[in-house]
Amino acid sequence: MGPSLNLEVMRKKLADDTLFKLACKKPKALMKKRRKNMSEDVFGNQLARVHVGKQRTDDIQTRKVKALKKTPLVEAAAGEDAAMEE
């Protein structure tokens, strides 16, 4: 029908224990690193906890609305009104 193969194991003797352990040793780079604060539910979705530092809102540039800003004319008029009332 087709080609046939006769396979035979030629070497039946194992190495000594220390050499065998050294040959079977996996490098640390190939080992999967455990990820902290991560888990997986029964459906395969990954759940994780993220730690975020406190936000400093004083340092960021916020939107400035000109309508709410006091103009120098309004401040001067307010000062004159106070002077007239005295």
TIVO-2410 file (N, C-alpha, C; in nm, 3 decimals):
# residues 86
REC num residu      c1      c2      c3 atome chaine
REC   1      M   0.081  -0.118   0.000     N      A
REC   1      M   0.000   0.000   0.000    CA      A
REC   1      M   0.086   0.125   0.000     C      A
REC   2      G   0.159   0.148   0.107     N      A
REC   2      G   0.242   0.266   0.117    CA      A
REC   2      G   0.371   0.230   0.187     C      A
REC   3      P   0.453   0.328   0.212     N      A
REC   3      P   0.579   0.298   0.281    CA      A
REC   3      P   0.552   0.254   0.425     C      A
REC   4      S   0.631   0.165   0.471     N      A
REC   4      S   0.619   0.118   0.609    CA      A
REC   4      S   0.750   0.144   0.681     C      A
REC   5      L   0.741   0.171   0.810     N      A
REC   5      L   0.859   0.201   0.890    CA      A
REC   5      L   0.865   0.106   1.007     C      A
REC   6      N   0.984   0.062   1.038     N      A
REC   6      N   1.009  -0.015   1.159    CA      A
REC   6      N   1.096   0.072   1.249     C      A
REC   7      L   1.038   0.125   1.356     N      A
REC   7      L   1.111   0.212   1.448    CA      A
REC   7      L   1.157   0.130   1.567     C      A
REC   8      E   1.281   0.156   1.608     N      A
REC   8      E   1.337   0.083   1.721    CA      A
REC   8      E   1.414   0.182   1.808     C      A
REC   9      V   1.395   0.172   1.942     N      A
REC   9      V   1.468   0.256   2.035    CA      A
REC   9      V   1.606   0.196   2.051     C      A
REC  10      M   1.708   0.275   2.016     N      A
REC  10      M   1.844   0.222   2.019    CA      A
REC  10      M   1.906   0.237   2.158     C      A
REC  11      R   1.878   0.347   2.226     N      A
REC  11      R   1.940   0.370   2.356    CA      A
REC  11      R   1.837   0.347   2.465     C      A
REC  12      K   1.862   0.253   2.549     N      A
REC  12      K   1.769   0.218   2.655    CA      A
REC  12      K   1.824   0.253   2.792     C      A
REC  13      K   1.945   0.307   2.797     N      A
REC  13      K   2.008   0.338   2.924    CA      A
REC  13      K   1.997   0.488   2.951     C      A
REC  14      L   1.947   0.525   3.070     N      A
REC  14      L   1.934   0.665   3.108    CA      A
REC  14      L   2.064   0.714   3.171     C      A
REC  15      A   2.080   0.845   3.171     N      A
REC  15      A   2.198   0.906   3.234    CA      A
REC  15      A   2.183   0.900   3.386     C      A
REC  16      D   2.291   0.931   3.458     N      A
REC  16      D   2.282   0.932   3.604    CA      A
REC  16      D   2.188   1.045   3.648     C      A
REC  17      D   2.145   1.041   3.774     N      A
REC  17      D   2.040   1.131   3.823    CA      A
REC  17      D   2.076   1.278   3.809     C      A
REC  18      T   2.197   1.318   3.843     N      A
REC  18      T   2.232   1.460   3.838    CA      A
REC  18      T   2.233   1.512   3.694     C      A
REC  19      L   2.285   1.433   3.603     N      A
REC  19      L   2.288   1.474   3.462    CA      A
REC  19      L   2.147   1.475   3.403     C      A
REC  20      F   2.064   1.380   3.444     N      A
REC  20      F   1.926   1.374   3.395    CA      A
REC  20      F   1.846   1.495   3.445     C      A
REC  21      K   1.864   1.534   3.572     N      A
REC  21      K   1.796   1.652   3.626    CA      A
REC  21      K   1.842   1.779   3.555     C      A
REC  22      L   1.970   1.787   3.526     N      A
REC  22      L   2.024   1.903   3.456    CA      A
REC  22      L   1.967   1.912   3.315     C      A
REC  23      A   1.950   1.798   3.249     N      A
REC  23      A   1.897   1.797   3.113    CA      A
REC  23      A   1.748   1.832   3.111     C      A
REC  24      C   1.675   1.796   3.214     N      A
REC  24      C   1.531   1.822   3.219    CA      A
REC  24      C   1.497   1.959   3.277     C      A
REC  25      K   1.594   2.033   3.323     N      A
REC  25      K   1.570   2.161   3.387    CA      A
REC  25      K   1.524   2.265   3.284     C      A
REC  26      K   1.417   2.339   3.321     N      A
REC  26      K   1.365   2.443   3.232    CA      A
REC  26      K   1.424   2.577   3.274     C      A
REC  27      P   1.462   2.661   3.180     N      A
REC  27      P   1.514   2.793   3.216    CA      A
REC  27      P   1.403   2.880   3.276     C      A
REC  28      K   1.441   2.973   3.364     N      A
REC  28      K   1.344   3.058   3.431    CA      A
REC  28      K   1.274   3.152   3.334     C      A
REC  29      A   1.338   3.184   3.223     N      A
REC  29      A   1.277   3.274   3.126    CA      A
REC  29      A   1.154   3.211   3.062     C      A
REC  30      L   1.151   3.080   3.050     N      A
REC  30      L   1.037   3.014   2.987    CA      A
REC  30      L   0.923   2.988   3.085     C      A
REC  31      M   0.951   2.994   3.214     N      A
REC  31      M   0.848   2.969   3.313    CA      A
REC  31      M   0.753   3.088   3.319     C      A
REC  32      K   0.624   3.062   3.332     N      A
REC  32      K   0.524   3.167   3.333    CA      A
REC  32      K   0.524   3.235   3.470     C      A
REC  33      K   0.534   3.367   3.470     N      A
REC  33      K   0.537   3.444   3.594    CA      A
REC  33      K   0.395   3.461   3.646     C      A
REC  34      R   0.378   3.443   3.776     N      A
REC  34      R   0.247   3.459   3.838    CA      A
REC  34      R   0.215   3.607   3.847     C      A
REC  35      R   0.095   3.643   3.806     N      A
REC  35      R   0.054   3.783   3.808    CA      A
REC  35      R  -0.030   3.807   3.932     C      A
REC  36      K   0.009   3.907   4.009     N      A
REC  36      K  -0.060   3.939   4.133    CA      A
REC  36      K  -0.189   4.016   4.103     C      A
REC  37      N  -0.284   4.002   4.194     N      A
REC  37      N  -0.412   4.073   4.190    CA      A
REC  37      N  -0.491   4.045   4.063     C      A
REC  38      M  -0.474   3.927   4.005     N      A
REC  38      M  -0.551   3.888   3.888    CA      A
REC  38      M  -0.614   3.753   3.916     C      A
REC  39      S  -0.736   3.737   3.871     N      A
REC  39      S  -0.804   3.610   3.884    CA      A
REC  39      S  -0.889   3.587   3.760     C      A
REC  40      E  -0.943   3.468   3.749     N      A
REC  40      E  -1.024   3.433   3.633    CA      A
REC  40      E  -1.151   3.366   3.683     C      A
REC  41      D  -1.266   3.407   3.628     N      A
REC  41      D  -1.390   3.346   3.672    CA      A
REC  41      D  -1.418   3.220   3.590     C      A
REC  42      V  -1.531   3.156   3.615     N      A
REC  42      V  -1.562   3.027   3.551    CA      A
REC  42      V  -1.585   3.042   3.401     C      A
REC  43      F  -1.615   3.162   3.354     N      A
REC  43      F  -1.637   3.184   3.212    CA      A
REC  43      F  -1.510   3.222   3.137     C      A
REC  44      G  -1.399   3.236   3.206     N      A
REC  44      G  -1.273   3.270   3.142    CA      A
REC  44      G  -1.245   3.419   3.137     C      A
REC  45      N  -1.329   3.500   3.200     N      A
REC  45      N  -1.304   3.645   3.203    CA      A
REC  45      N  -1.200   3.676   3.308     C      A
REC  46      Q  -1.109   3.767   3.276     N      A
REC  46      Q  -1.005   3.805   3.370    CA      A
REC  46      Q  -1.054   3.920   3.457     C      A
REC  47      L  -1.034   3.906   3.587     N      A
REC  47      L  -1.068   4.010   3.683    CA      A
REC  47      L  -0.939   4.057   3.747     C      A
REC  48      A  -0.922   4.188   3.758     N      A
REC  48      A  -0.798   4.241   3.813    CA      A
REC  48      A  -0.828   4.359   3.903     C      A
REC  49      R  -0.736   4.385   3.994     N      A
REC  49      R  -0.745   4.501   4.083    CA      A
REC  49      R  -0.633   4.596   4.045     C      A
REC  50      V  -0.671   4.719   4.019     N      A
REC  50      V  -0.574   4.820   3.978    CA      A
REC  50      V  -0.561   4.922   4.091     C      A
REC  51      H  -0.438   4.952   4.128     N      A
REC  51      H  -0.412   5.049   4.233    CA      A
REC  51      H  -0.367   5.179   4.168     C      A
REC  52      V  -0.441   5.285   4.193     N      A
REC  52      V  -0.412   5.416   4.135    CA      A
REC  52      V  -0.386   5.513   4.249     C      A
REC  53      G  -0.284   5.593   4.235     N      A
REC  53      G  -0.252   5.692   4.338    CA      A
REC  53      G  -0.353   5.804   4.344     C      A
REC  54      K  -0.342   5.886   4.446     N      A
REC  54      K  -0.434   5.998   4.464    CA      A
REC  54      K  -0.410   6.103   4.356     C      A
REC  55      Q  -0.518   6.152   4.297     N      A
REC  55      Q  -0.507   6.251   4.192    CA      A
REC  55      Q  -0.496   6.390   4.252     C      A
REC  56      R  -0.403   6.468   4.199     N      A
REC  56      R  -0.386   6.606   4.244    CA      A
REC  56      R  -0.458   6.697   4.146     C      A
REC  57      T  -0.577   6.738   4.181     N      A
REC  57      T  -0.657   6.820   4.091    CA      A
REC  57      T  -0.616   6.966   4.093     C      A
REC  58      D  -0.537   7.007   4.192     N      A
REC  58      D  -0.493   7.147   4.198    CA      A
REC  58      D  -0.390   7.178   4.090     C      A
REC  59      D  -0.314   7.078   4.049     N      A
REC  59      D  -0.206   7.101   3.954    CA      A
REC  59      D  -0.252   7.098   3.808     C      A
REC  60      I  -0.367   7.038   3.780     N      A
REC  60      I  -0.408   7.025   3.640    CA      A
REC  60      I  -0.479   7.151   3.593     C      A
REC  61      Q  -0.476   7.173   3.464     N      A
REC  61      Q  -0.541   7.289   3.403    CA      A
REC  61      Q  -0.687   7.255   3.382     C      A
REC  62      T  -0.776   7.324   3.448     N      A
REC  62      T  -0.919   7.300   3.430    CA      A
REC  62      T  -0.977   7.403   3.335     C      A
REC  63      R  -1.098   7.379   3.292     N      A
REC  63      R  -1.163   7.470   3.199    CA      A
REC  63      R  -1.200   7.599   3.270     C      A
REC  64      K  -1.169   7.709   3.207     N      A
REC  64      K  -1.200   7.838   3.266    CA      A
REC  64      K  -1.315   7.902   3.187     C      A
REC  65      V  -1.419   7.941   3.257     N      A
REC  65      V  -1.534   8.004   3.193    CA      A
REC  65      V  -1.523   8.154   3.217     C      A
REC  66      K  -1.527   8.231   3.109     N      A
REC  66      K  -1.511   8.376   3.120    CA      A
REC  66      K  -1.632   8.442   3.187     C      A
REC  67      A  -1.748   8.379   3.178     N      A
REC  67      A  -1.868   8.439   3.236    CA      A
REC  67      A  -1.860   8.442   3.388     C      A
REC  68      L  -1.791   8.347   3.447     N      A
REC  68      L  -1.781   8.341   3.592    CA      A
REC  68      L  -1.663   8.422   3.646     C      A
REC  69      K  -1.577   8.467   3.557     N      A
REC  69      K  -1.459   8.540   3.600    CA      A
REC  69      K  -1.494   8.687   3.625     C      A
REC  70      K  -1.447   8.741   3.736     N      A
REC  70      K  -1.474   8.882   3.767    CA      A
REC  70      K  -1.384   8.969   3.681     C      A
REC  71      T  -1.444   9.068   3.619     N      A
REC  71      T  -1.366   9.160   3.537    CA      A
REC  71      T  -1.321   9.278   3.622     C      A
REC  72      P  -1.217   9.348   3.582     N      A
REC  72      P  -1.171   9.463   3.660    CA      A
REC  72      P  -1.276   9.572   3.673     C      A
REC  73      L  -1.365   9.589   3.573     N      A
REC  73      L  -1.469   9.692   3.580    CA      A
REC  73      L  -1.570   9.660   3.689     C      A
REC  74      V  -1.605   9.535   3.701     N      A
REC  74      V  -1.703   9.496   3.803    CA      A
REC  74      V  -1.643   9.515   3.941     C      A
REC  75      E  -1.516   9.480   3.957     N      A
REC  75      E  -1.450   9.497   4.087    CA      A
REC  75      E  -1.439   9.646   4.122     C      A
REC  76      A  -1.406   9.728   4.023     N      A
REC  76      A  -1.394   9.873   4.048    CA      A
REC  76      A  -1.529   9.933   4.083     C      A
REC  77      A  -1.634   9.890   4.013     N      A
REC  77      A  -1.768   9.941   4.042    CA      A
REC  77      A  -1.813   9.897   4.180     C      A
REC  78      A  -1.778   9.778   4.220     N      A
REC  78      A  -1.814   9.729   4.353    CA      A
REC  78      A  -1.740   9.809   4.459     C      A
REC  79      G  -1.617   9.847   4.431     N      A
REC  79      G  -1.539   9.929   4.524    CA      A
REC  79      G  -1.596  10.069   4.537     C      A
REC  80      E  -1.644  10.127   4.426     N      A
REC  80      E  -1.703  10.261   4.430    CA      A
REC  80      E  -1.835  10.260   4.506     C      A
REC  81      D  -1.915  10.155   4.486     N      A
REC  81      D  -2.042  10.145   4.558    CA      A
REC  81      D  -2.019  10.136   4.707     C      A
REC  82      A  -1.918  10.065   4.746     N      A
REC  82      A  -1.887  10.052   4.889    CA      A
REC  82      A  -1.838  10.186   4.944     C      A
REC  83      A  -1.764  10.261   4.864     N      A
REC  83      A  -1.714  10.391   4.909    CA      A
REC  83      A  -1.828  10.492   4.921     C      A
REC  84      M  -1.928  10.485   4.834     N      A
REC  84      M  -2.040  10.578   4.838    CA      A
REC  84      M  -2.131  10.550   4.958     C      A
REC  85      E  -2.143  10.425   4.995     N      A
REC  85      E  -2.230  10.388   5.106    CA      A
REC  85      E  -2.171  10.434   5.239     C      A
REC  86      E  -2.042  10.451   5.247     N      A
REC  86      E  -1.978  10.493   5.372    CA      A
REC  86      E  -1.995  10.635   5.393     C      A
***
